[in-house]
């Protein structure tokens, strides 16, 4: 039985780490938009789970409780979509080498 080549393994791990760093940079540029109330409230999240914009239709501002509920729903929708995009990017970068669900949990994405 042949011994594994640890030099090659270390090189592959280093390359995988570099790919993940590249993916992290890409995720900052990817955005997903979530909405609620038929588009009355919209939220935009980056692929690394940061909310970068919230838009509220001025016509609904007189109902504070509804606005609050719609903002929460829109933000959660945007974060779910951004998490899905992050999962796709991580899966592409990992090329099937890593369990991306575990990796995303380590980066606090999703779940």
Phi and psi in degrees as a GROMACS rama.xvg file:
@    title "Ramachandran Plot"
@    xaxis  label "Phi"
@    yaxis  label "Psi"
@TYPE xy
-75.2595  144.305  UNK-2
-78.7172  141.341  UNK-3
-66.4749  146.166  UNK-4
-86.391  101.946  UNK-5
-66.6081  -28.6719  UNK-6
-63.0683  -44.2021  UNK-7
-65.8957  -39.6625  UNK-8
-62.4412  -43.3064  UNK-9
-65.439  -38.0944  UNK-10
-63.5864  -41.9733  UNK-11
-65.2729  -40.1261  UNK-12
-64.3436  -40.2713  UNK-13
-63.6414  -43.2435  UNK-14
-63.3085  -41.1193  UNK-15
-62.9651  -41.413  UNK-16
-62.1066  -40.8582  UNK-17
-65.9759  -39.6465  UNK-18
-62.5015  -41.7053  UNK-19
-64.7347  -37.1619  UNK-20
-64.3179  -40.7355  UNK-21
-62.5495  -41.6989  UNK-22
-62.8802  -42.539  UNK-23
-57.3772  -40.9499  UNK-24
-66.1538  -40.3256  UNK-25
-64.4236  -38.1778  UNK-26
-63.8366  -26.8862  UNK-27
-66.2441  -26.1793  UNK-28
-94.4077  -20.2331  UNK-29
-81.664  135.807  UNK-30
-127.092  154.138  UNK-31
-133.28  139.778  UNK-32
-110.147  131.695  UNK-33
-113.625  153.815  UNK-34
-142.664  163.584  UNK-35
-147.11  159.58  UNK-36
63.622  37.6098  UNK-37
64.6332  29.5219  UNK-38
94.2943  3.59256  UNK-39
-67.6765  -28.2414  UNK-40
-129.218  130.883  UNK-41
-128.49  143.904  UNK-42
-132.155  142.695  UNK-43
-118.511  129.921  UNK-44
-122.941  147.455  UNK-45
-84.059  167.384  UNK-46
-63.4606  -17.9169  UNK-47
-102.051  28.985  UNK-48
68.1456  35.5191  UNK-49
-112.822  132.778  UNK-50
-80.1785  124.109  UNK-51
-112.561  -12.2839  UNK-52
-159.839  145.697  UNK-53
-136.292  128.634  UNK-54
-120.264  131.09  UNK-55
-125.023  129.217  UNK-56
-63.5315  121.465  UNK-57
-57.8167  -23.8483  UNK-58
-67.5579  -17.9554  UNK-59
-102.225  3.87895  UNK-60
-67.7931  -15.0737  UNK-61
-78.508  -11.1508  UNK-62
-111.413  84.0424  UNK-63
-56.9904  -45.227  UNK-64
-62.3429  -41.6816  UNK-65
-65.5447  -42.13  UNK-66
-60.5646  -44.8736  UNK-67
-59.4244  -46.1591  UNK-68
-62.0919  -42.8116  UNK-69
-68.7418  -36.1217  UNK-70
-63.2091  -46.0447  UNK-71
-59.5563  -45.7499  UNK-72
-63.8489  -43.3646  UNK-73
-66.1265  -41.622  UNK-74
-64.4205  -45.7013  UNK-75
-61.9729  -39.265  UNK-76
-63.5545  -44.0705  UNK-77
-63.9407  -41.8573  UNK-78
-65.7868  -38.2027  UNK-79
-62.235  -44.8072  UNK-80
-64.8214  -42.5203  UNK-81
-63.8424  -38.1788  UNK-82
-62.3546  -41.0208  UNK-83
-62.6017  -42.2925  UNK-84
-64.3832  -40.5486  UNK-85
-62.4309  -43.1751  UNK-86
-59.8311  -44.2194  UNK-87
-60.8391  -45.8829  UNK-88
-65.3353  -41.5738  UNK-89
-65.5022  -39.493  UNK-90
-64.3046  -43.6123  UNK-91
-59.8537  -46.8007  UNK-92
-67.7446  -36.402  UNK-93
-75.9025  -23.4606  UNK-94
58.1335  32.8899  UNK-95
80.6292  2.53097  UNK-96
-78.6827  -25.8824  UNK-97
-124.623  156.106  UNK-98
-81.6532  100.681  UNK-99
-66.8916  -27.097  UNK-100
-62.792  -45.0945  UNK-101
-65.109  -40.5076  UNK-102
-62.7532  -44.405  UNK-103
-64.2371  -36.8139  UNK-104
-62.6278  -37.7035  UNK-105
-64.6717  -28.6714  UNK-106
-93.6625  8.43857  UNK-107
60.8198  38.3237  UNK-108
-100.872  132.655  UNK-109
66.6137  -174.523  UNK-110
